[in-house]
Amino acid sequence: MDKAPLYKLNVYSFLTPVFGLYFGYAYFSETLSPVQWLGILLIIGAIPMVTSLSRKPEA
C-alpha cells in the first residue's frame, strides 16, 4: 500500500456501507432487501472497473 497511488486506494472507501450491511447481517441477523443486495453487487462490481480506468489526475 505504500507504493499504491492514493487516487486508486480511495475508491475502496465505497466499501464502507457494504461492510456495515455485512456486519449487521452477520452479528444482528438483519435481513437485506433485494435493493440492498443489488447495491452491494453494483459497488463491488464497479470497483475493479473504476480502478482499471482511472488515471493519475493532472496537477
TAPETA-V127958 format. One record per pair of residues at least 12 apart in sequence whose C-alpha atoms are under 8 Angstrom apart, sorted by the first residue. I is the first residue (numbers start at 1). GAP is how many residues later the second one is. Records with the same first field share a line. If there is no record, write none. Layout:
I: GAP + GAP
This chain:
7: 47 + 49 + 50
8: 43 + 46
11: 36 + 39 + 40
12: 35
14: 29
15: 28 + 29
18: 22
